[in-house]
Amino acid sequence: MTTRQNVGSWLEGGPSGGGGRGTALGLPAQGSGSAATIGRRAVALVLDWTLCLLLASAFFAGDATGPFWQRADGMVTLAIFAVENLVLVGTLGFTVGHRVLGIRVRRAGVTPDGPLPDDGRAPGFGRAALRTFLLCLVIPAVVWDSDGRGLHDRAAGTAIVRR
């Protein structure tokens, strides 16, 4: 019979133990290359969204009344956000907010030979497209696994790490 100790609890992150966020992916516990904290990721997201909102307000204003930042159409802001993520993450590995907060997106995963090494390259357009699509759906981005990755990063085979 299987006991609770064999299975672990979903609240505990599974039976593998608590090696820290990102250790199953071969990420260091601290410093450069370690998994980015939720605080850094959230502030980077706010910076990126604010930038996209200002661009949408300046160039695609739908309403001439109200404060400047409220003039943009929400779907236009989302489209600009998606293009920013797709182009910048696909080519450089980071968005404007990521760069300001000192984090980046890298390929991450585990193969039978062990964790994927960090080659320093951007994830590429395929991974960036999947990641961006799921990020724009919101729900996959706010559900995390035991390594601290959102489901959008897990599906795309990426992780957000400190630079």
Salt bridges, closest charged atoms under 4 A:
ASP118 OD2 - ARG104 NH2 2.23
ASP119 OD2 - ARG121 NH2 2.88
ASP145 OD2 - ARG149 NE 3.82
ASP145 OD2 - ARG154 NH1 2.78
ASP153 OD1 - ARG131 NE 2.54
ASP153 OD2 - HIS152 NE2 3.60
